[in-house]
Amino acid sequence: MDSPKLYVAFYRPHYGNYQHWALTIEQESSKCIIIEVVGQHPMFTRNIIEKRPEDSRRFIGKIYLGVISKRDIESIKRLAMSQPVENEIVEWDCQDYVLELLDKLEEEFILDADDEEYNEARKELQKRRGGIV
């Protein structure tokens, strides 16, 4: 089997006019882990599920971030569970959660901050950040 791949998945908004973002680990074509926060301020909750993002009617696309090792999967889930959910900050949302988690994955050397392809993906995420125009 190929190495697991990391993506950011995008969904039509459930609330408001902001696309929903989730970190996705694709282990094989039929097995994925979605890491996200769901809900809205001030009631965001962390959610980790095994499901393909493409199976959601709200799914609209994803951006490839890079390849990870199989042993990194549990580390990513552990870091995701320790990543703060900022219900006290009105402007904070699922997009912030994903970007902050990516920063943490860089700090832990799970993602290579110097990788050109990953940096292009981060630039694209910055362009998409915010409300839908």
C-alpha positions in Angstrom: 0.0 0.0 0.0 1.1 3.6 -0.7 2.0 6.0 2.1 -0.9 7.9 3.6 -1.6 11.3 2.1 -2.7 14.5 3.9 -5.3 16.9 2.4 -7.4 19.8 3.4 -11.0 19.1 2.4 -13.5 21.8 1.6 -17.3 21.7 2.1 -20.2 24.0 1.4 -21.1 25.9 4.6 -23.5 24.4 7.1 -23.8 27.8 8.8 -23.0 31.3 7.5 -20.9 32.0 4.4 -17.6 30.4 5.3 -16.5 27.1 3.7 -16.0 24.3 6.1 -12.4 23.0 6.3 -11.2 19.7 7.6 -7.8 17.9 7.7 -8.1 14.6 5.9 -5.7 11.6 6.1 -6.2 9.3 3.1 -4.8 5.8 4.0 -6.1 4.0 1.0 -8.9 4.7 -1.5 -11.7 3.5 0.8 -10.3 4.5 4.2 -9.9 8.1 5.4 -9.8 10.0 8.7 -11.4 13.4 8.9 -10.2 15.8 11.6 -12.3 18.9 12.1 -14.2 21.2 14.4 -18.0 21.3 13.9 -20.7 23.7 15.1 -20.5 27.4 15.5 -19.3 30.0 18.0 -19.4 29.5 21.0 -20.1 25.8 20.7 -17.4 24.4 18.4 -16.5 20.8 19.1 -13.6 18.7 17.9 -14.6 15.8 15.6 -12.5 12.9 14.3 -14.2 10.4 12.2 -13.4 7.6 9.7 -15.1 8.6 6.5 -14.2 9.7 3.0 -14.8 13.4 2.5 -16.1 12.7 -1.0 -19.1 10.8 0.5 -20.5 14.1 1.9 -23.1 15.9 -0.3 -21.5 19.1 1.0 -17.9 18.2 -0.3 -16.6 20.5 -2.9 -12.9 19.7 -3.2 -9.5 19.2 -1.5 -5.9 20.4 -1.6 -3.0 17.9 -1.4 -0.5 18.8 1.4 1.9 15.9 1.2 2.7 12.3 2.1 3.1 11.2 5.7 4.3 8.0 7.3 1.9 5.5 8.7 3.4 6.0 12.2 2.5 9.7 12.0 -1.3 9.0 11.8 -1.6 8.4 15.6 0.6 11.5 16.3 -1.6 13.6 14.1 -4.7 12.4 15.9 -3.1 13.0 19.3 -2.0 16.6 18.3 -5.5 17.3 16.9 -7.0 16.3 20.2 -4.6 18.6 22.1 -5.1 21.5 19.7 -7.3 24.1 21.4 -10.8 24.8 20.3 -11.2 28.6 20.8 -14.8 29.1 21.7 -13.9 32.3 23.5 -12.8 34.0 20.3 -15.7 35.2 18.1 -13.7 35.3 14.9 -12.2 31.8 15.3 -13.5 28.9 13.2 -12.8 25.6 11.5 -10.4 27.3 9.1 -8.3 28.6 12.0 -8.3 25.1 13.6 -6.9 23.5 10.4 -4.2 26.2 9.9 -3.2 26.1 13.6 -3.0 22.3 13.4 -0.8 22.5 10.3 1.5 24.8 12.2 1.7 22.2 15.0 2.4 19.5 12.4 5.3 21.6 11.1 6.6 22.2 14.6 6.6 18.4 15.2 8.3 17.7 11.8 5.4 15.7 10.5 5.1 18.2 7.7 8.2 19.8 6.1 7.9 23.6 6.1 10.6 23.8 3.5 8.8 21.5 1.0 7.9 23.5 -2.1 4.7 21.6 -2.9 3.5 22.0 0.7 4.3 25.7 0.7 2.2 26.1 -2.5 -0.7 24.4 -0.8 -0.3 26.7 2.2 -0.4 29.7 -0.1 -3.6 28.4 -1.7 -5.1 27.9 1.7 -4.3 31.6 2.6 -6.1 32.7 -0.6 -9.2 30.7 0.3 -9.3 31.8 4.0 -12.4 33.7 4.9 -15.9 34.0 3.7 -17.2 33.0 0.3 -17.4 35.9 -2.0 
